Structures are given as C-alpha cells and as structure tokens.
Amino acid sequence: MDDTLVAKVTAHPRYQELKARRTRLGVWLTIAMLVVYYGFILLVAFDKPLLASRIGDGVTTLGMPIGLGVIVFTIVITAIYVRRANSEFDRLSDDINKAVLK
C-alpha cells in the first residue's frame, strides 16, 4: 500500500472516529465478557453448593442453566459486535474510502 494513502487515511477525522468507536465497543464487550465468565468461575470456586442445588425434582442443577447462560451471553455479545461492524463500522469505512480515494 502506498505510504501517502496510508497517511491520508490515518489523518482523516472519520478514521479517528471509527477507531475510537470500535475500540470503545471492544473494551465494553470485553469487560462484560470478563465479568460474566470470571463471575461464573468464581461462583464455581467459592459457592459449589449453590451451583449443585437441584432445580425441581429432576437431575438438573442450578449450575447448568447458569453455564448455558454464559455461553448464550457470549453468542449475544458476538452478535452485537457483528451487527455494529456490519452497519456502523462499514458505513464509516465506506465514507473514509470515498473521501480518501477522490
């Protein structure tokens, strides 16, 4: 890639906005995932009886739906990122390309 083109893109204000928004979203989703995941791990480490308590008369324990919730949460935050990337971030990238490649 041409160095002048790289300089034009990195200096463009919309590129700075794209970087800031993408970073901010990534940080928030990472923090949310870490809280949920490590919260579950801490629950496993420090409150096993709670997770081992049965739900109703069956064999399902409370830990199973909570663990499934962690997996579903991961899918949801991935979907949030993909949706934002395919709409907002792609639109900003297109604006930058149009402005720089004039």
Buried (B, 14 or more C-beta within 10 A) or exposed (E): EEEEEEEBBEEBEBBEEBEEBBEEBEEEBEEBBEEBEEEBEEBBEEEEEEBEEEEEEEEEBBBEEBBEEBEEBEEEBEEBBEEBEEEBBEEBBEBBEEBBEE
